[in-house]
Amino acid sequence: MAVVTVKMADTDKVFLQAMAQFEGVSLSELIRTQTFKALEDKYDAKVADEALEEYERYLATGSPALSWQALMAEVGLDD
């Protein structure tokens, strides 16, 4: 397993240790899970923003918007 060193102020470490204890996990587990959660949330938001921009460009061309029912039928989930 790889090891990553993170430098931070002593007060930040104390806070993170307290949060790890509060969550009932190790400091390493807290940092790992919370970092990935934050990055995944940021990625999801960016993908959603890009999809919305693409949809808005599509609508700007005058193309019709599909209803929810038509979309579900198009992808084969209308059962």
N, C-alpha and C positions, 0 to 999 in steps of 0.2 A: 504494500500500500504506500502511496506517495505521502510525503509530509510537506506541508506548506507552512511557512512562518509568516505571522502577521504581527507587525509592530503597532502598538497602540499605547495610549496614556494609561498609567496605572489605574486611574479612576474608571476608565472605560472597561478595563479588565475586571475590576471589582463589580461593576454593574453587570457585565456579562456572566460572571460567576454566580451572582445572585439570581439572575434570570435562569441560568441552567439549573440551579437548585430548585427554583420555583417550578420549573417545568419537569423536574425529576430526571434530567438527562445530564450527560457529561458536557463540559464546556465545548469539546470538540464536536459532539453531536449537535449541540445548539447552533454553533456557528455554521456547520455544514448544512443542516436542514433549513435554517432561516435564510441563508445565502441563496440556496437553490430555489426556495419558495419565492423570494423576492425577485430573482432573475427570471423565473418562469412566469411570474405575474407580469413583469415588464415586457417579456417576449410576447405573451398572449395579447396584451394591450396593443402592442405595435402591429401585430398581425391583424387584429380587429380593425385598427385605424386604417391600415392599408386596404383591407377588404371593403370598408365603408367608402373610402376614396374611389376605389374601382367601381363600386356600385353607383356612386354619384356621377361618375363619368359616363357610365352606361346609361343612366337615366337622362343625362344631359343630351345624349344623341337622339332622344325622342323614342327610344326603345321602350316597349311596355314592361311594366313590373309584373312578375308572376304573383298570383295569389298563393297563400299558404297551401291550399288544397292542390293547386296546379303544380307547385313545386314538389310536394310530396308524391304526386302521381308521376312526375318526371323522373324522380329518383327511385321509383318503385316501392314507395312506402305508403301507398294509399289503401292498404288492406284494412 
